Every structure is written in C-alpha cells, then in structure tokens.
Amino acid sequence: MQTHVMVAYGSKYGATTGIAERIGAVLEGSGLNVTVMPADHVNTLTPFQAVVLGSAVYAGHWLKEPAHVLTTHKDELAVRPVWLFSSGPIGQGDPVTLLGGWRFPETLQSTVDYIHPRDMALFHGAIDPAKLHLGDRLIVKAMNVQTGDCRDWGVIRAWAEQIANALWQQEQQSSVDAVHSANAPLTT
C-alpha cells in the first residue's frame, strides 16, 4: 500500500502513548506505512497522506503539543483523511457519559469544523499514581479520582481497523480511477 499514515499524539504520563502505539501497530499490521511520533516532533505533514492525531485530556483540554499540530497544520489536515482521538476518563461505562457529554475541547472546535475529520473517538485512559508528579498526585488524592488502567484495547483496535479499512478502500478507488484515466480516449 502506498498510503503513509502519521499517528501523532500528546501524552503526559504515557497512557496516550500506549494508545497511539497500538493504533499504529494495527494500521501497520493491515499493510499501511505508519509513522508514530509525539506531536512535538511534527514539523511537516508533507510525507503523509493520512493523519491520526490524539491527546490526553486534562480539565477538558488537549495538551498543547497536539493542539498546536491541529491549529498550525489545519490547512494541510483539511485536504487529508484525518482521525482524532482523546483519552482520559477513568472508570467503567461510556467515556462520553463519564465526562458529562464532553466529546472534544470547545477551544479547538472551530478548527475541527474546518478540517472535517473522518471520525473523533474518546477512549478511556489510565492513571498510575506512581508515575504522577507530586502536584498531580495531590490533586488525584484530594479529588478522590479513581486510578488504574481503564483503556479498552478491543475498542481501540476496532477503531484502528475502521481507519485501515477506510484507507484501503480509498487506495483501491484511487487505483481504479487511475486505470480509468489512463484508458480514457484522448480528445482534441
């Protein structure tokens, strides 16, 4: 397959890194050419025909690095297939319900509307108190926030498989279009 996919992410303590790596592995396993990288390493989108971009969510906001990629590269993203994901809620049940209906940071919504991503997902996250900085550990304790790894790998895999299927279909259609174009009679 010719499609080169960038999976970029912002992660504070590694849970979102794990999600991005899993998405990348599923895409690569389907035959796509995949590059997984932290969002702060994204300088250009030129080599990539499709983008998956995600971030950990804190207090209803994406981390600054993936938000920067989204806003800085919005024109490039608008002409590519793009999928966005957020990770964060801990607990059982639907992550959107756990966050009171929250789906995406309001501050980035106009950019998302401009880009028209193919899909946006909200995944459960993970909190390991041993990895937290002192300030975050105190907040988690004071707010009695549940900890643990609530990431649903089956849901993440299924979402990545949908991306792979969409990209395969797009590539097959491009191949058919190229054959039709090559066989079209020349007009003068």
Secondary structure as GFF3:
##gff-version 3
##sequence-region A 1 188
A	DSSP	beta_strand	4	10	.	.	.	ID=ss1
A	DSSP	alpha_helix	15	29	.	.	.	ID=ss2
A	DSSP	beta_strand	33	38	.	.	.	ID=ss3
A	DSSP	three_ten_helix	39	41	.	.	.	ID=ss4
A	DSSP	beta_strand	50	58	.	.	.	ID=ss5
A	DSSP	beta_strand	61	62	.	.	.	ID=ss6
A	DSSP	alpha_helix	64	72	.	.	.	ID=ss7
A	DSSP	alpha_helix	74	77	.	.	.	ID=ss8
A	DSSP	beta_strand	82	87	.	.	.	ID=ss9
A	DSSP	alpha_helix	95	98	.	.	.	ID=ss10
A	DSSP	three_ten_helix	106	108	.	.	.	ID=ss11
A	DSSP	alpha_helix	109	115	.	.	.	ID=ss12
A	DSSP	beta_strand	119	123	.	.	.	ID=ss13
A	DSSP	beta_strand	126	127	.	.	.	ID=ss14
A	DSSP	three_ten_helix	129	131	.	.	.	ID=ss15
A	DSSP	alpha_helix	134	142	.	.	.	ID=ss16
A	DSSP	beta_strand	148	149	.	.	.	ID=ss17
A	DSSP	alpha_helix	153	183	.	.	.	ID=ss18
###
